[in-house]
Amino acid sequence: MARKHQNHGRTQKKSRSIDREFTTALYLLRCAEVGLSMSDLDLLDMGMVYDILTEKGNDSYKGWRQVATQDDFDRF
């Protein structure tokens, strides 16, 4: 059931249909793909792992407008 939201000028996430259930085996496979070991998973909750997987997915995105420099961090 897709919902329609107002965009308000923000970038929208592209929807993709999911063709398989997200199982424990698939979760562990994705963790292994980003280099997480079983002992790493003892230290992380699922939310943290999902954040890591999301960031991994964003690595291929070429549309970032600016990369922060050390000066930017210092001013922050």
C-alpha positions as CSV (number, residue, x, y, z in Angstrom):
1,M,0.0,0.0,0.0
2,A,1.8,3.0,-1.2
3,R,1.2,6.4,0.4
4,K,1.5,9.7,-1.3
5,H,3.3,12.4,0.6
6,Q,3.9,16.0,-0.3
7,N,7.5,16.6,-1.2
8,H,8.0,20.2,0.0
9,G,11.1,20.6,-2.2
10,R,13.0,17.7,-0.7
11,T,14.5,14.8,-2.6
12,Q,12.4,11.7,-2.5
13,K,13.6,8.2,-2.0
14,K,13.1,6.0,-5.0
15,S,10.7,3.1,-4.3
16,R,11.7,-0.3,-5.3
17,S,9.5,-3.4,-5.1
18,I,10.8,-6.0,-2.7
19,D,10.8,-9.5,-4.3
20,R,11.9,-11.5,-1.3
21,E,11.5,-11.6,2.5
22,F,14.3,-10.2,4.6
23,T,15.3,-13.3,6.6
24,T,17.9,-13.9,9.2
25,A,20.1,-15.6,6.6
26,L,19.8,-12.5,4.3
27,Y,20.5,-10.2,7.2
28,L,23.7,-12.1,8.1
29,L,24.7,-12.2,4.4
30,R,24.4,-8.4,4.2
31,C,26.4,-8.0,7.4
32,A,29.2,-10.2,6.0
33,E,29.2,-8.2,2.8
34,V,30.1,-5.0,4.7
35,G,32.7,-6.9,6.8
36,L,30.8,-7.3,10.1
37,S,31.7,-10.4,12.1
38,M,29.5,-12.3,14.6
39,S,31.5,-10.7,17.4
40,D,30.8,-7.2,15.8
41,L,27.1,-8.1,15.9
42,D,27.2,-8.7,19.6
43,L,28.2,-5.0,20.0
44,L,25.7,-3.5,17.6
45,D,21.9,-3.4,17.7
46,M,19.9,-3.9,14.5
47,G,19.3,-0.2,14.0
48,M,23.1,0.4,14.0
49,V,23.5,-2.4,11.4
50,Y,20.8,-0.9,9.3
51,D,22.5,2.5,9.4
52,I,25.8,0.8,8.2
53,L,23.9,-1.0,5.4
54,T,22.3,2.3,4.4
55,E,25.6,4.1,4.3
56,K,27.1,1.3,2.2
57,G,24.2,1.7,-0.2
58,N,24.9,5.4,-0.4
59,D,28.6,4.9,-1.3
60,S,27.7,4.6,-5.0
61,Y,25.7,7.8,-5.0
62,K,27.5,10.4,-7.1
63,G,25.2,13.3,-6.5
64,W,26.7,14.7,-3.3
65,R,27.2,18.4,-4.0
66,Q,30.1,19.2,-1.6
67,V,32.5,17.2,0.6
68,A,33.4,18.8,3.9
69,T,37.0,19.9,4.5
70,Q,38.8,20.1,7.8
71,D,38.2,23.8,7.8
72,D,34.4,23.2,7.5
73,F,34.6,20.9,10.6
74,D,36.6,23.4,12.5
75,R,34.1,26.1,11.8
76,F,31.2,23.8,12.8
